[in-house]
Amino acid sequence: MSKISWLSILVACAFVAGCNKEGGGTIKVGEFASLTGKEATFGMSSHEGTQLAIEELNKTGGVLGKQLELLIEDDLSKPVNRPRS
């Protein structure tokens, strides 16, 4: 995905997350990626792109005046429908 596409996705997620009525100083954005296991090469490059996009957005004032906070979950390169042990 291009850098513009990632930024568009992050901004859309942040906008939806920022629509809640709670004040809070940050907007939490979740990432579910393959950071370990056989798909880790792709997952890590995606993760680095996501981190870069969030850093760039935060440097320019965040979204809706709030900083973004990245919450990371490693899917261990396992299929989503398989229970984790």
Backbone as CSV, one residue per row, in Angstrom:
resi,resn,N_x,N_y,N_z,CA_x,CA_y,CA_z,C_x,C_y,C_z
1,MET,0.838,-1.175,0.000,0.000,0.000,0.000,0.881,1.236,0.000
2,SER,0.468,2.248,-0.682,1.266,3.468,-0.737,1.175,4.232,0.583
3,LYS,2.114,5.146,0.771,2.148,5.956,1.987,0.857,6.770,2.141
4,ILE,0.341,7.282,1.033,-0.903,8.063,1.070,-2.064,7.193,1.538
5,SER,-2.116,5.949,1.065,-3.202,5.045,1.473,-3.151,4.782,2.969
6,TRP,-1.959,4.524,3.494,-1.828,4.279,4.937,-2.279,5.503,5.729
7,LEU,-1.872,6.666,5.279,-2.275,7.880,5.984,-3.789,8.061,5.941
8,SER,-4.391,7.761,4.806,-5.852,7.876,4.685,-6.555,6.943,5.649
9,ILE,-6.053,5.715,5.735,-6.648,4.734,6.652,-6.495,5.200,8.092
10,LEU,-5.303,5.669,8.452,-5.074,6.124,9.825,-5.946,7.317,10.180
11,VAL,-6.068,8.253,9.255,-6.895,9.431,9.522,-8.359,9.025,9.688
12,ALA,-8.832,8.126,8.837,-10.226,7.671,8.943,-10.459,6.966,10.275
13,CYS,-9.532,6.088,10.670,-9.667,5.392,11.956,-9.633,6.370,13.120
14,ALA,-8.720,7.313,13.034,-8.599,8.292,14.109,-9.848,9.157,14.193
15,PHE,-10.418,9.518,13.055,-11.628,10.327,13.059,-12.759,9.577,13.734
16,VAL,-12.936,8.319,13.384,-13.999,7.518,13.995,-13.744,7.360,15.488
17,ALA,-12.496,7.084,15.861,-12.161,6.924,17.275,-12.345,8.233,18.037
18,GLY,-12.117,9.354,17.363,-12.216,10.650,18.018,-13.634,11.153,18.169
19,CYS,-14.595,10.426,17.639,-15.981,10.874,17.706,-16.667,10.526,19.023
20,ASN,-15.960,9.828,19.918,-16.612,9.502,21.184,-16.717,10.738,22.060
21,LYS,-17.549,10.669,23.062,-17.821,11.821,23.916,-16.795,11.991,25.037
22,GLU,-15.955,10.964,25.249,-14.960,11.067,26.302,-13.882,12.050,25.885
23,GLY,-13.386,12.822,26.834,-12.358,13.803,26.518,-11.070,13.139,26.085
24,GLY,-10.250,12.730,27.026,-9.002,12.033,26.732,-8.040,12.883,25.926
25,GLY,-6.760,12.659,26.142,-5.757,13.432,25.445,-5.222,12.773,24.196
26,THR,-5.524,11.496,23.995,-5.017,10.802,22.822,-6.133,10.038,22.118
27,ILE,-5.871,9.718,20.867,-6.758,8.858,20.101,-6.004,7.550,19.900
28,LYS,-6.579,6.469,20.362,-5.931,5.167,20.260,-6.271,4.524,18.918
29,VAL,-5.211,4.080,18.223,-5.348,3.419,16.933,-4.731,2.036,17.078
30,GLY,-5.491,0.999,16.714,-5.008,-0.368,16.855,-4.370,-0.894,15.586
31,GLU,-3.354,-1.729,15.783,-2.689,-2.412,14.682,-2.616,-3.891,15.021
32,PHE,-3.105,-4.728,14.123,-3.068,-6.183,14.262,-2.199,-6.677,13.125
33,ALA,-0.962,-7.086,13.416,-0.012,-7.409,12.362,0.800,-8.644,12.704
34,SER,1.385,-9.247,11.671,2.273,-10.404,11.838,3.673,-9.890,12.136
35,LEU,3.999,-9.759,13.403,5.306,-9.243,13.801,6.299,-10.355,14.081
36,THR,5.809,-11.576,14.264,6.649,-12.756,14.437,6.069,-13.874,13.575
37,GLY,6.850,-14.909,13.355,6.385,-16.037,12.553,6.766,-15.878,11.095
38,LYS,6.201,-16.742,10.247,6.634,-16.790,8.843,6.212,-15.575,8.020
39,GLU,5.262,-14.802,8.456,4.837,-13.595,7.733,5.433,-12.321,8.322
40,ALA,6.414,-12.471,9.198,6.955,-11.318,9.930,7.629,-10.291,9.032
41,THR,8.223,-10.715,7.918,8.890,-9.756,7.036,7.886,-8.724,6.530
42,PHE,6.752,-9.185,6.047,5.715,-8.270,5.581,5.130,-7.488,6.761
43,GLY,4.879,-8.179,7.860,4.281,-7.533,9.028,5.139,-6.422,9.602
44,MET,6.450,-6.650,9.656,7.342,-5.630,10.211,7.419,-4.409,9.299
45,SER,7.433,-4.629,7.981,7.478,-3.464,7.094,6.171,-2.669,7.193
46,SER,5.055,-3.360,7.331,3.772,-2.671,7.524,3.764,-1.923,8.848
47,HIS,4.284,-2.561,9.884,4.342,-1.953,11.210,5.193,-0.677,11.193
48,GLU,6.341,-0.753,10.529,7.211,0.423,10.459,6.535,1.564,9.702
49,GLY,5.789,1.225,8.654,5.050,2.247,7.918,3.955,2.877,8.761
50,THR,3.275,2.040,9.547,2.226,2.538,10.433,2.817,3.465,11.485
51,GLN,3.930,3.046,12.090,4.589,3.891,13.091,5.027,5.224,12.488
52,LEU,5.590,5.179,11.290,6.039,6.399,10.631,4.869,7.340,10.367
53,ALA,3.760,6.784,9.882,2.584,7.611,9.606,2.071,8.280,10.878
54,ILE,2.013,7.530,11.970,1.534,8.098,13.234,2.499,9.165,13.746
55,GLU,3.802,8.907,13.643,4.780,9.914,14.069,4.622,11.205,13.258
56,GLU,4.452,11.067,11.946,4.296,12.238,11.087,3.017,13.004,11.425
57,LEU,1.927,12.280,11.641,0.675,12.950,12.013,0.813,13.661,13.353
58,ASN,1.453,13.009,14.320,1.625,13.624,15.638,2.510,14.865,15.572
59,LYS,3.537,14.852,14.702,4.418,16.021,14.551,3.662,17.232,14.026
60,THR,2.610,16.980,13.242,1.856,18.090,12.658,0.625,18.454,13.489
61,GLY,0.589,17.981,14.727,-0.506,18.366,15.608,-1.537,17.283,15.858
62,GLY,-1.328,16.107,15.292,-2.257,15.005,15.532,-3.509,15.125,14.680
63,VAL,-4.572,14.555,15.185,-5.865,14.551,14.500,-6.891,15.132,15.462
64,LEU,-7.653,16.087,14.985,-8.653,16.759,15.820,-8.022,17.346,17.076
65,GLY,-6.756,17.767,16.941,-6.046,18.368,18.061,-5.540,17.381,19.094
66,LYS,-5.620,16.083,18.804,-5.169,15.062,19.746,-4.056,14.240,19.120
67,GLN,-3.143,13.779,19.955,-2.074,12.897,19.503,-2.610,11.478,19.334
68,LEU,-2.032,10.754,18.372,-2.412,9.361,18.157,-1.517,8.458,18.992
69,GLU,-2.100,7.399,19.517,-1.370,6.400,20.291,-1.586,5.053,19.613
70,LEU,-0.490,4.392,19.235,-0.578,3.114,18.531,-0.614,1.965,19.527
71,LEU,-1.653,1.146,19.424,-1.768,-0.072,20.219,-1.463,-1.240,19.286
72,ILE,-0.505,-2.079,19.660,0.002,-3.111,18.769,-0.365,-4.502,19.281
73,GLU,-0.837,-5.339,18.370,-1.130,-6.739,18.683,-0.470,-7.606,17.617
74,ASP,0.339,-8.558,18.040,1.018,-9.479,17.132,0.112,-10.689,16.907
75,ASP,-0.204,-10.975,15.641,-1.050,-12.144,15.355,-0.235,-13.424,15.187
76,LEU,1.076,-13.338,15.393,1.977,-14.488,15.360,1.956,-15.225,14.018
77,SER,1.514,-14.564,12.971,1.386,-15.148,11.626,0.431,-16.334,11.582
78,LYS,-0.492,-16.359,12.510,-1.480,-17.443,12.537,-2.782,-16.960,11.900
79,PRO,-3.533,-17.873,11.280,-4.837,-17.487,10.741,-5.737,-16.946,11.848
80,VAL,-6.550,-15.979,11.513,-7.406,-15.320,12.498,-8.385,-16.280,13.145
81,ASN,-8.911,-17.235,12.370,-9.939,-18.119,12.908,-9.391,-19.244,13.771
82,ARG,-8.078,-19.365,13.894,-7.477,-20.385,14.732,-7.297,-19.844,16.141
83,PRO,-7.779,-20.566,17.165,-7.586,-20.080,18.540,-6.108,-20.066,18.912
84,ARG,-5.725,-19.074,19.661,-4.330,-18.992,20.144,-4.173,-19.847,21.371
85,SER,-2.954,-20.336,21.536,-2.679,-21.128,22.752,-1.815,-20.365,23.705
